[in-house]
Amino acid sequence: MRKSHFLIIILMMLILSGCSSQTNKKTTTNQVKAATHKVINAPTKTWTFKQEVNSDQTKRHGVSKKINPSTETKENILRSWTTDNGQFTSAPIQYKQTSLTKWKQNFQKNYQPSYRKHIHYMKVKQINATLKKLGSDIKIDQLSDLIFLKASSGTLPLNQAFVAKGNKLYALTIEYYDTDQTITISRGQSFVNTNTKKSVEHVDTKQINGTWVAPETKTSANDSGKIMVKDGFLYQRRYDSIERSAVQDLSTYSTAELNQNTTYNTQKSEASRAGYQLNQKSIASGDSIGYLYIFVNSNKLVRIGQGQTTSYDKTNDSVSDADLSPDYLKIFNDNNSKEAVVSIVTVKSDEPVIDMSSSINYLTDPYAGQIVQ
C-alpha cells in the first residue's frame, strides 16, 4: 500500500472518530434536555425546597471550587416552584422560557456598559460540580442544555437556569459579578416534587358535615380535640370562644389562580413537609393560629402545624347543640356584611362579643382572620 493511501485512510478514520464524538455529545445533550422537558411539560407539579449549596466569591479569585452545604433547610425556608405544561411559577410571578442568547442579552440591558465587563457566567464544569454536590448524576455539555426563564410581564430574566430529572428539579446560579470583598453566593438549589406525597380524595363538602375528634389529643382550654363542620364552615372551641373558618373547595379555583397565590403555596409547602398533598382536588381549611386542615377523605381529617400532624376521625354525621348551640349559629349567620364576616364569638356572663374579619379563607387570603371590627 502506498504511503499516501495509508495517510488518507488514517485521515478518514480521524474524521469519522470526530463525527462519532460529536454525535455522542449531541445524544447526551438531547437526553438531558429531553429528561427536563418530560418533567416540566407534564401537568401541574409543585416543587418544594430541599437543599442549597454555596461558594465563596472574591474579585481576585472568582468563584471558589469549594462548594459547601447552605445553612438553609426545608424547615426554615419557604421556597417553591410550580411547573405546568412548560410554564414556571414562583408565586405570584409567572415565568416563560427564553433562549440562552436572549437571556444574556436581556441581562446586559439592565446594566451600564461600563459595568458589563464585571459580569461573568458559570462554566459548564462549575455547573456540573454544583449538580454533583446537590446529589444529581446529571451532566451538561453546554449552558444551552439548561432551561432559562424571564418574567412573563417583563424582560428581566432570572439569575438561575433549570434542569430536571425524575422527581428532582435543580435551580442553578449562572451569573455572578466582581466584588471588592469575599462574599458567599448560592451555587444552586434542589427541589422535590410534592406530588409524590400522600394524595387526598375530592369529597363532597356535604359529606364532611359532622363532628370530628382527635383521639390522641390531650385536651386543653386552647385545644378541645374536637372540630365541628357544618354547611361549609369549620368551628372549634377555644377558651370562652367559638372560632370559625371557611372550608374551601380548591377545585373551584383555576390552576393559574392557585399557582400564583402566595398563601396557597405556603400552605402547600407546609402540607408537603408533613407528607401530604394540597392540590386542586383538596377540601381544606385553616385557622387563626396557623393550622392547616386537610380532609383526606369523608372520614379522615389531618391538622398540620407547629411541627406536628394530628389525625381526626368523624364520629358523627351531625353536630350536637352542646358543641355548637343554635344561638351561636344564629350570631355567626346573622351578623355578616359585604365588608366583613363573623370569625369569633365569645360568650361569658354578659352579652356576646363578636369579632369580624374581612375574610376567613385561610388557604388563599393572606389577611384571613385579621380582626377588622
C-alpha positions as CSV (number, residue, x, y, z in Angstrom):
1,M,0.0,0.0,0.0
2,R,1.3,3.4,-0.9
3,K,2.2,5.8,1.9
4,S,-0.3,8.4,0.5
5,H,-3.1,5.9,0.6
6,F,-2.2,5.0,4.2
7,L,-2.3,8.6,5.2
8,I,-5.7,9.1,3.6
9,I,-7.1,6.1,5.5
10,I,-5.8,7.5,8.8
11,L,-7.3,10.9,8.0
12,M,-10.7,9.4,7.2
13,M,-10.6,7.4,10.5
14,L,-9.9,10.6,12.4
15,I,-12.7,12.4,10.7
16,L,-15.2,9.6,11.4
17,S,-14.0,9.4,15.0
18,G,-14.6,13.2,15.4
19,C,-18.1,12.8,13.9
20,S,-18.8,10.0,16.3
21,S,-17.6,12.1,19.2
22,Q,-19.9,15.0,18.2
23,T,-22.8,12.6,17.7
24,N,-22.3,11.1,21.2
25,K,-22.1,14.6,22.7
26,K,-25.3,15.6,20.9
27,T,-27.0,12.4,22.1
28,T,-26.0,13.1,25.7
29,T,-27.2,16.7,25.4
30,N,-30.5,15.6,23.9
31,Q,-31.0,13.2,26.7
32,V,-30.5,15.9,29.3
33,K,-32.9,18.3,27.5
34,A,-35.4,15.5,26.9
35,A,-35.5,14.5,30.5
36,T,-36.1,18.1,31.6
37,H,-38.8,18.7,29.1
38,K,-40.5,15.4,30.1
39,V,-40.7,16.7,33.7
40,I,-41.7,20.3,33.1
41,N,-44.1,19.7,30.2
42,A,-46.3,17.5,32.4
43,P,-49.5,18.8,34.2
44,T,-49.1,20.7,37.4
45,K,-46.2,19.7,39.7
46,T,-45.2,21.6,42.7
47,W,-41.6,21.6,43.9
48,T,-40.5,22.3,47.4
49,F,-37.0,23.3,48.6
50,K,-34.8,20.5,49.7
51,Q,-31.1,21.7,49.7
52,E,-28.9,24.7,48.8
53,V,-25.1,24.8,48.2
54,N,-22.8,27.9,48.3
55,S,-19.3,29.0,47.4
56,D,-17.1,31.9,48.4
57,Q,-16.6,34.5,45.7
58,T,-14.0,37.3,45.6
59,K,-12.9,39.8,42.9
60,R,-9.5,38.3,42.5
61,H,-10.3,34.6,42.7
62,G,-13.7,34.5,41.0
63,V,-15.8,31.6,42.4
64,S,-14.2,29.1,44.7
65,K,-14.0,25.5,43.6
66,K,-15.1,24.5,47.2
67,I,-18.8,24.0,47.4
68,N,-20.4,24.0,50.8
69,P,-23.9,23.0,52.0
70,S,-26.0,26.0,52.9
71,T,-27.4,26.5,56.4
72,E,-30.8,27.0,54.8
73,T,-33.0,23.9,55.3
74,K,-36.5,22.9,54.3
75,E,-37.6,23.6,57.9
76,N,-36.7,27.3,57.8
77,I,-37.2,28.3,54.2
78,L,-40.5,28.6,52.3
79,R,-39.5,28.5,48.7
80,S,-41.3,26.5,46.0
81,W,-41.8,26.3,42.2
82,T,-44.7,25.1,40.2
83,T,-44.4,23.7,36.6
84,D,-47.4,23.2,34.5
85,N,-47.2,22.3,30.8
86,G,-43.9,24.1,30.4
87,Q,-44.9,27.2,32.5
88,F,-42.9,28.0,35.6
89,T,-44.4,29.9,38.5
90,S,-43.0,31.0,41.8
91,A,-46.0,32.7,43.4
92,P,-47.1,35.2,42.5
93,I,-44.8,35.6,39.5
94,Q,-45.1,33.6,36.3
95,Y,-42.1,33.0,34.1
96,K,-41.7,31.9,30.5
97,Q,-38.8,30.2,28.8
98,T,-36.3,32.0,26.7
99,S,-33.1,31.1,24.9
100,L,-29.6,31.4,26.4
101,T,-28.7,34.1,23.8
102,K,-31.8,36.2,24.6
103,W,-31.3,35.6,28.3
104,K,-27.8,37.1,28.1
105,Q,-28.9,40.0,26.0
106,N,-31.7,40.9,28.5
107,F,-29.2,40.7,31.4
108,Q,-26.8,43.0,29.6
109,K,-29.6,45.6,29.0
110,N,-30.0,46.0,32.7
111,Y,-26.5,47.3,33.3
112,Q,-24.5,50.3,32.2
113,P,-21.9,49.4,29.5
114,S,-19.0,50.3,31.9
115,Y,-20.3,47.6,34.4
116,R,-20.8,44.8,31.9
117,K,-17.2,43.8,32.0
118,H,-17.7,42.8,35.6
119,I,-20.4,40.3,34.7
120,H,-19.4,36.6,34.5
121,Y,-21.1,33.4,33.7
122,M,-20.6,30.0,35.3
123,K,-18.7,27.5,33.2
124,V,-20.1,24.0,32.3
125,K,-17.5,22.5,34.7
126,Q,-18.8,24.6,37.5
127,I,-22.4,23.8,36.8
128,N,-21.7,20.0,36.8
129,A,-19.8,20.4,40.1
130,T,-22.8,22.1,41.6
131,L,-25.2,19.3,40.3
132,K,-22.9,16.7,41.7
133,K,-22.8,18.4,45.1
134,L,-26.6,18.5,45.1
135,G,-26.6,14.8,44.6
136,S,-27.5,14.7,40.9
137,D,-26.0,12.5,38.2
138,I,-26.9,15.0,35.5
139,K,-24.1,16.3,33.4
140,I,-24.5,19.1,30.8
141,D,-22.2,19.7,27.8
142,Q,-23.2,23.3,27.3
143,L,-25.1,26.0,29.1
144,S,-27.9,25.8,26.5
145,D,-28.8,22.4,27.8
146,L,-30.4,24.3,30.7
147,I,-33.8,26.0,30.8
148,F,-33.6,29.8,31.0
149,L,-36.5,32.0,32.2
150,K,-37.8,35.5,32.3
151,A,-40.8,37.0,34.0
152,S,-43.9,36.9,31.7
153,S,-44.8,40.5,32.5
154,G,-41.4,42.0,31.6
155,T,-38.0,41.4,30.1
156,L,-36.0,40.9,33.4
157,P,-34.5,37.4,33.3
158,L,-34.0,35.2,36.3
159,N,-30.4,34.7,37.6
160,Q,-30.9,30.9,37.6
161,A,-31.3,28.2,35.0
162,F,-33.1,24.8,35.4
163,V,-32.6,21.2,34.7
164,A,-34.8,18.3,35.9
165,K,-34.9,14.6,36.1
166,G,-37.5,12.3,37.7
167,N,-38.8,13.9,40.9
168,K,-35.9,16.4,41.3
169,L,-35.7,20.0,39.9
170,Y,-32.4,21.9,40.1
171,A,-32.1,25.7,40.0
172,L,-28.5,26.7,39.2
173,T,-26.9,30.1,39.5
174,I,-25.5,31.2,36.2
175,E,-24.4,34.8,36.6
176,Y,-22.1,36.5,39.1
177,Y,-20.3,39.8,39.5
178,D,-16.9,41.0,40.5
179,T,-16.8,42.1,44.1
180,D,-14.4,44.0,46.3
181,Q,-14.7,41.7,49.2
182,T,-15.3,38.0,49.9
183,I,-18.9,37.1,49.8
184,T,-20.9,33.9,49.8
185,I,-23.1,33.2,46.8
186,S,-25.6,30.5,46.1
187,R,-24.4,28.0,43.6
188,G,-27.8,26.2,43.3
189,Q,-30.8,24.6,45.0
190,S,-32.6,21.3,44.6
191,F,-36.4,20.9,44.8
192,V,-38.5,17.8,45.3
193,N,-41.8,17.1,43.6
194,T,-44.6,17.1,46.3
195,N,-46.9,15.2,44.0
196,T,-45.2,12.1,45.4
197,K,-46.8,12.8,48.8
198,K,-49.9,11.1,50.2
199,S,-52.8,12.0,47.9
200,V,-56.2,13.1,49.1
201,E,-59.7,12.5,47.8
202,H,-62.0,15.2,46.4
203,V,-65.0,14.8,48.7
204,D,-68.4,16.4,48.5
205,T,-68.5,19.2,51.1
206,K,-71.9,17.8,52.4
207,Q,-70.1,14.5,53.3
208,I,-67.8,16.2,55.8
209,N,-70.6,17.8,57.9
210,G,-70.4,16.4,61.4
211,T,-68.3,16.1,64.5
212,W,-64.6,15.2,64.3
213,V,-62.5,14.1,67.2
214,A,-58.7,13.6,67.6
215,P,-58.4,10.6,69.9
216,E,-54.8,11.2,71.0
217,T,-55.2,14.9,71.8
218,K,-54.5,16.0,75.3
219,T,-57.4,18.4,75.7
220,S,-56.9,21.9,77.0
221,A,-58.7,25.2,77.0
222,N,-57.0,26.1,73.8
223,D,-57.4,22.7,72.1
224,S,-60.5,20.6,72.8
225,G,-59.5,17.9,70.3
226,K,-62.9,18.3,68.6
227,I,-64.0,20.1,65.4
228,M,-67.4,20.7,64.1
229,V,-68.1,21.1,60.4
230,K,-71.4,22.5,59.2
231,D,-72.5,23.9,55.8
232,G,-69.1,25.0,54.5
233,F,-67.6,26.1,57.8
234,L,-65.2,24.6,60.4
235,Y,-65.9,25.5,64.0
236,Q,-63.9,24.9,67.1
237,R,-63.9,26.0,70.7
238,R,-61.0,27.8,72.3
239,Y,-61.4,29.1,75.9
240,D,-64.7,31.0,76.0
241,S,-64.9,31.4,72.2
242,I,-66.1,29.6,69.2
243,E,-63.9,30.3,66.1
244,R,-64.9,29.5,62.5
245,S,-63.1,29.4,59.2
246,A,-64.3,28.6,55.7
247,V,-64.0,25.1,54.3
248,Q,-62.5,25.7,50.8
249,D,-63.1,23.5,47.8
250,L,-59.9,24.2,45.8
251,S,-61.4,22.7,42.6
252,T,-63.4,26.0,42.3
253,Y,-60.1,27.8,41.6
254,S,-58.2,27.6,38.3
255,T,-54.7,26.2,38.2
256,A,-53.3,29.6,37.3
257,E,-55.0,31.2,40.3
258,L,-53.6,28.7,42.7
259,N,-50.1,28.7,41.2
260,Q,-49.8,32.4,41.6
261,N,-51.3,32.6,45.1
262,T,-48.6,33.0,47.7
263,T,-50.8,32.0,50.6
264,Y,-51.8,28.8,48.9
265,N,-48.2,27.9,48.0
266,T,-47.1,28.5,51.6
267,Q,-49.8,26.1,52.8
268,K,-48.9,23.6,50.1
269,S,-45.3,23.6,51.3
270,E,-46.4,23.0,54.9
271,A,-48.6,20.1,53.8
272,S,-45.6,18.6,51.8
273,R,-43.4,18.7,54.9
274,A,-46.0,16.7,56.7
275,G,-46.2,14.2,53.8
276,Y,-49.5,15.3,52.3
277,Q,-50.5,16.8,49.0
278,L,-52.5,20.0,49.0
279,N,-53.8,20.5,45.4
280,Q,-56.7,21.3,43.3
281,K,-58.6,18.2,44.5
282,S,-58.3,19.2,48.1
283,I,-61.1,20.2,50.5
284,A,-59.3,22.1,53.3
285,S,-59.4,24.9,55.8
286,G,-57.2,26.9,58.2
287,D,-57.4,28.9,61.4
288,S,-56.1,31.9,63.3
289,I,-53.3,30.0,64.9
290,G,-51.8,28.9,61.6
291,Y,-53.0,25.3,61.4
292,L,-53.9,23.7,58.1
293,Y,-56.8,21.2,58.0
294,I,-57.0,18.8,55.1
295,F,-59.9,16.4,54.6
296,V,-58.1,13.3,53.4
297,N,-61.5,11.6,52.7
298,S,-65.0,11.8,54.1
299,N,-64.0,10.1,57.4
300,K,-60.4,11.3,58.0
301,L,-59.1,14.8,58.6
302,V,-55.5,15.9,59.4
303,R,-54.3,19.1,61.1
304,I,-50.9,20.2,60.2
305,G,-48.9,22.9,62.0
306,Q,-46.3,23.7,64.7
307,G,-44.2,20.7,63.6
308,Q,-47.0,18.2,64.3
309,T,-49.7,16.3,62.4
310,T,-52.8,15.4,64.2
311,S,-55.4,13.0,62.8
312,Y,-59.2,13.4,63.4
313,D,-61.9,10.8,62.8
314,K,-65.5,11.7,62.1
315,T,-67.5,10.4,65.0
316,N,-70.9,11.7,63.9
317,D,-72.6,13.0,60.8
318,S,-74.3,15.7,62.8
319,V,-73.3,18.4,65.3
320,S,-74.9,18.4,68.7
321,D,-76.3,21.6,70.3
322,A,-74.0,21.1,73.2
323,D,-71.0,21.5,70.9
324,L,-72.4,24.3,68.7
325,S,-75.6,25.8,70.0
326,P,-78.3,27.3,67.7
327,D,-77.7,30.6,69.5
328,Y,-74.1,30.6,68.4
329,L,-75.0,29.7,64.8
330,K,-77.6,32.5,64.7
331,I,-74.9,35.0,65.7
332,F,-72.5,33.7,63.1
333,N,-75.1,33.7,60.3
334,D,-77.0,36.9,61.0
335,N,-74.2,39.4,61.5
336,N,-72.3,39.3,58.3
337,S,-71.8,42.1,55.7
338,K,-70.1,42.6,52.4
339,E,-67.1,44.0,54.1
340,A,-66.7,41.5,57.0
341,V,-67.9,38.2,58.3
342,V,-68.1,36.9,61.9
343,S,-65.0,34.9,62.7
344,I,-65.1,34.6,66.5
345,V,-68.0,34.7,69.0
346,T,-67.2,35.0,72.7
347,V,-69.8,34.4,75.4
348,K,-69.2,34.9,79.1
349,S,-71.7,36.3,81.6
350,D,-72.6,39.4,79.6
351,E,-73.7,39.9,76.0
352,P,-71.7,38.0,73.4
353,V,-68.6,39.7,71.8
354,I,-68.4,39.4,68.1
355,D,-65.1,39.6,66.2
356,M,-65.4,40.4,62.5
357,S,-62.8,39.6,59.8
358,S,-62.6,40.7,56.2
359,S,-62.0,37.1,55.2
360,I,-61.9,33.6,56.7
361,N,-60.5,31.9,53.6
362,Y,-57.2,30.9,55.2
363,L,-55.9,28.9,52.2
364,T,-55.9,31.8,49.7
365,D,-56.2,35.1,51.5
366,P,-53.1,36.5,53.4
367,Y,-55.4,38.7,55.5
368,A,-57.8,35.9,56.6
369,G,-58.7,36.1,60.3
370,Q,-57.4,39.6,60.9
371,I,-60.0,41.4,63.1
372,V,-61.4,44.5,61.5
373,Q,-64.1,45.3,64.0
